[in-house]
Amino acid sequence: MFHLPLPQLCLALTAAVSLALCGCSSSTDPLSTDSYRVRSGDTLYSIAFKYGLDYKNLARLNGISAPYRIYVGQILNLGSAIAADASYTVKSGDTLSEIASRHHTTTVALASLNHLSAPYTLYVGQKLKLGGASGERAAATVNVAALPTNVTVQGTRRTAGIVWSWPTNGRITDGYSDAELGNPGVTIAGKRHQAVKAAADGKVVYAGNALRGYGNLVILNHTGNYLSAYAHNEQLLVTEGQQVQRGQNIATMGSTDTDSVELLFELRHEGITVDPVAYLPKQ
């Protein structure tokens, strides 16, 4: 029988115990700027949400078809869409939409990142940043005075072919900003155990607390490649895969991963955050 020297044996045992304790995963995931090892509780939607990617592009990049099942330990290629320092040199015949498609991001995200305005005219030799939705974004000025002071779930508004309503009652304490460190949604203050409702008809694609900073989180998938997210909840009332109707109770308001009782409501289209107030009924 082959025997390891004592120092090597100790190292091997330590490594084996460490792997057993962490479930063969590493606390340093993602492995690089381009890859991620799936952990318990992850879904394809939650990973895409975390890195500001379009879940359909992420699935396509990794050869995963609907219903987008993944397994613990699986290595996902996140693509160049999240490489903040990546760039591309425009060649003859290139269009912005084609470049965005090849690099697994959207035309809107690429235009915003490079401060381009429609009709997005390019020139040969132009350097484009490829940071995608999770990289640097152009700052937006938010007119806080223009935000509604208090909101209620009463009333609806149809935008993007979807009927939307406010997810809860309360006072808006922080509005949306697409600045790099801005608020990715709308923060609404309320009372603990207050009802949090689905803002539109959809399917629950994530219900858990694996995304740091969001606490107990629910993510709904809607038609037109829209995702709505409801963070910092006290209790989750729905499960993944469940179909929900607009106005249905999906959680209760809480303070998980935050210092006060509030709801952070985010809306994303093709992985890109958008201002929820532009879609919700005026108050």
Residue pairs with C-beta under 8 A, 6 or more apart in sequence:
3 9
4 12
23 39
23 40
23 72
24 73
25 37
25 39
25 72
25 73
26 37
29 36
29 37
29 39
30 36
30 37
30 78
31 37
31 75
33 78
33 82
33 83
33 84
34 77
34 78
34 79
34 80
34 82
34 83
35 75
35 76
35 77
35 78
36 47
36 51
36 75
36 76
36 78
37 73
37 74
37 75
37 76
38 47
38 70
38 71
38 72
38 73
38 74
38 75
38 76
39 72
39 210
40 72
40 210
41 208
41 209
41 210
42 70
42 72
42 210
43 68
43 70
43 205
43 206
43 240
44 55
44 58
44 59
44 64
44 68
44 70
45 55
45 68
45 205
45 206
45 219
45 221
45 227
46 205
46 206
46 208
46 210
46 211
46 219
47 53
47 58
47 70
47 76
48 54
48 55
48 58
48 271
49 55
49 206
49 211
49 219
49 227
49 229
49 268
50 211
51 78
51 82
51 133
51 134
52 82
52 132
52 133
52 134
52 271
52 272
52 273
53 78
53 79
53 81
53 82
53 104
53 105
53 132
53 133
53 134
53 271
54 104
54 105
54 106
54 133
54 225
54 270
54 271
54 272
55 68
55 227
55 271
56 225
56 270
57 79
57 81
57 104
57 105
57 271
58 64
58 76
58 78
58 79
58 104
59 65
59 66
59 68
60 104
61 77
61 78
61 79
61 104
62 76
62 77
64 70
70 76
79 103
79 104
80 86
80 103
80 104
80 130
80 132
81 103
81 104
81 105
81 130
81 132
81 133
81 134
82 131
82 132
82 134
82 135
83 130
83 131
83 135
84 129
84 131
84 134
84 135
84 136
85 131
86 103
86 129
86 130
86 131
87 127
87 128
87 129
87 130
88 99
88 103
88 127
88 128
88 130
89 125
89 126
89 127
89 128
90 99
90 122
90 123
90 124
90 125
90 126
90 127
90 128
91 124
92 124
94 122
95 120
95 122
96 107
96 110
96 111
96 116
96 120
96 122
97 107
99 110
99 128
100 106
100 107
100 109
100 110
103 110
103 130
103 132
104 132
105 130
105 132
105 133
105 271
106 133
106 270
106 271
106 272
107 120
108 270
108 272
109 132
109 133
109 270
109 271
109 272
110 116
110 128
110 130
110 132
111 117
111 118
111 120
112 137
112 138
112 178
113 129
113 130
113 131
113 132
113 135
113 136
113 137
113 138
114 128
114 129
115 138
122 128
129 135
129 136
133 271
133 272
133 273
136 180
137 178
137 179
137 180
138 178
139 177
139 178
139 179
139 180
139 182
140 177
140 178
140 179
140 182
142 175
142 176
142 177
142 182
144 175
147 172
147 175
147 277
148 172
148 277
148 282
148 283
149 171
149 172
150 169
150 170
150 171
150 172
150 283
151 166
151 168
151 169
151 170
151 171
151 172
151 188
151 280
151 283
152 166
152 169
152 283
153 165
153 166
153 167
153 168
153 169
153 197
153 247
154 165
154 166
155 165
155 166
155 281
155 283
156 163
156 164
156 165
156 246
156 281
157 163
157 164
157 165
157 279
157 280
157 281
157 282
158 164
159 278
159 279
160 224
160 226
160 269
160 279
161 223
161 224
162 200
162 201
162 222
162 223
162 224
162 226
162 279
163 200
163 201
163 246
164 199
164 200
164 246
164 279
164 280
164 281
165 197
165 199
165 200
165 246
165 247
165 280
165 281
166 199
166 280
166 281
166 283
167 188
167 196
167 197
167 198
167 199
167 228
167 230
167 263
167 265
168 188
168 190
168 194
168 195
168 196
168 197
168 253
168 263
168 265
169 188
169 190
169 194
170 188
170 189
170 190
170 194
170 262
170 263
171 188
171 189
172 186
172 187
172 188
172 189
173 187
173 188
173 189
173 262
174 183
174 186
174 187
175 183
175 186
175 187
175 275
175 277
176 182
176 183
176 184
176 185
176 186
176 273
176 275
176 276
176 277
177 183
178 273
178 275
183 264
184 264
184 266
184 273
185 229
185 264
185 265
185 266
185 267
185 273
185 276
186 264
186 265
186 276
186 277
187 262
187 263
187 264
187 265
188 262
188 263
188 265
189 260
189 261
189 262
190 253
190 261
190 262
190 263
191 253
191 261
192 234
192 252
192 253
192 254
192 255
192 261
193 234
193 235
193 252
193 253
193 254
194 252
194 253
194 261
195 249
195 252
195 253
196 218
196 230
196 233
196 249
196 250
196 251
196 252
196 253
196 263
197 246
197 247
197 248
197 249
197 250
198 220
198 228
198 244
198 245
198 246
198 247
198 248
198 250
199 220
199 228
199 246
199 265
199 267
199 276
199 280
200 220
200 222
200 226
200 228
200 246
201 222
201 243
201 244
201 245
201 246
202 220
202 221
202 222
202 228
202 243
202 244
203 220
203 221
203 241
203 242
203 243
203 244
204 218
204 219
204 220
204 238
204 239
204 240
204 241
204 242
204 243
204 244
204 250
205 219
205 220
205 221
205 227
205 240
206 217
206 218
206 219
206 240
207 217
207 218
207 219
207 236
207 238
207 239
207 240
208 216
208 217
208 236
209 215
209 216
209 217
209 256
209 257
211 217
212 257
213 257
214 229
214 231
214 232
214 257
214 264
215 231
215 232
215 233
215 254
215 255
215 256
215 257
215 258
216 231
216 232
216 233
216 234
216 235
216 236
216 251
216 254
216 256
217 229
217 230
217 231
217 233
218 229
218 230
218 233
218 236
218 238
218 250
218 251
219 227
219 228
219 229
219 230
220 227
220 228
220 229
220 230
220 244
220 250
221 227
222 228
224 269
225 269
225 270
226 267
226 268
226 269
227 266
227 267
227 268
227 269
228 265
228 266
228 267
228 268
229 264
229 265
229 266
229 267
229 268
230 250
230 251
230 263
230 264
230 265
231 257
231 263
231 264
231 265
231 266
232 253
232 254
232 255
232 256
232 257
232 258
232 262
232 263
232 264
233 251
233 252
233 253
233 254
233 256
233 263
234 251
234 252
234 253
234 254
234 255
234 256
235 251
235 252
235 254
236 250
236 251
237 249
237 250
237 251
237 252
238 244
238 250
238 251
244 250
253 261
253 262
253 263
254 261
255 261
255 262
258 264
265 276
266 273
266 276
267 273
267 274
267 275
267 276
267 279
268 274
